[in-house]
Structure formats: structure tokens, C-alpha cells
Amino acid sequence: MEDQAEGIKRLVREDEALQDRIDVEARATAHALIQGYIGPDHKVLNMQNFYSALVQALKAARAQWHTDQAGPI
């Protein structure tokens, strides 16, 4: 029983680490996109909201890609 509990804890830690990596990758990509494509002639009224929305869109796109790669069950 203890081995099973430890296994579950390990899986939870691994999932949390994966989610953290996905978040870091999405934030880095969002930052690079903003730096590369939004110049002084482009106006973003609320950069924090724009950045947050972009990070969420990137994470959703990654999740959808993984779902599409898995194919039908």
C-alpha cells in the first residue's frame, strides 16, 4: 500500500514538473513573440493582459497538438 502511495506521489510530482515546464516554455515563447513582433508603431493598451492571453493561447495550442497527435482512441 505504501509503494502505491509513493508511486502516486511520484506521478503527481512528475505531472507538476511537466506543467511547470510547459508554463515556462509558453512564457518564453510569448515574450519572444512580443519582443519580435510588437514594435513602437503597434499599440497594446494593456500589455499584462495581452501577455497573459498569449501565454494561455500557446498552452492551449500545445495541448491541442498533443491531443491531435494521440489520434482517435
N, C-alpha and C positions, 0 to 999 in steps of 0.2 A: 504494500500500500504506500509506503514511504517512497519507493522508487517511482511509482506512478505520479505522486505529488511533485517530486523533484523534476520529473520529465515535463510535467505541465508547466512548472515554473520556468524551466529552461526554454520551452516553446514560447511562453509569454515574453520572456526577455529577448529572445531572437526576433519575435514579431515587433516588439517596441524598437529594437535597434534598426530593423528594416524600415519601419515607419519614420524614424529619425533621419535615416539616410535619404529616403525619398523626399522628406521635407527640406533637407539641406540642398539636395540637387535641384529641387524646384525653385528654391530661393536664389540659388546661384544663377540658374538659367534666367529667372525673372530679372535679376539685377543686370546681367549681361545684355538682355534684350532692351531694357530701359536705357542703359548706357549707350548701346549701339544704335538705337533707332529713334530715340526721342531727343531731338536737338533743341536749340534755343527758339526755333520757329514753331515748335509744337507746344501746345498748351495743355497741361493736365492740371485741373483745378485742385484735386486732392490726391497727391502722389501716394500717400499711405494707402488710401482705398484702392487706387489703381494697382499698386504693387500687390496688395493682399488678394485682389481679384485675379490678377495674373498668376500668382502662386497657386491659387485654388484651381484655376483652369488647367495649369500644367499638371497638377497632381491628378485631376480628373481624366485628362488625356492619357496619362501614363496608365492609370487603372483600366481605362477602356482598351488601350492597346494590349494589355495583359489578358483581358477578357477575350478580346478578338483572337489572340494567339492561341488561347486554350481550345478554341473551337467548340462545336456543339458537344454536349455531354451524351 
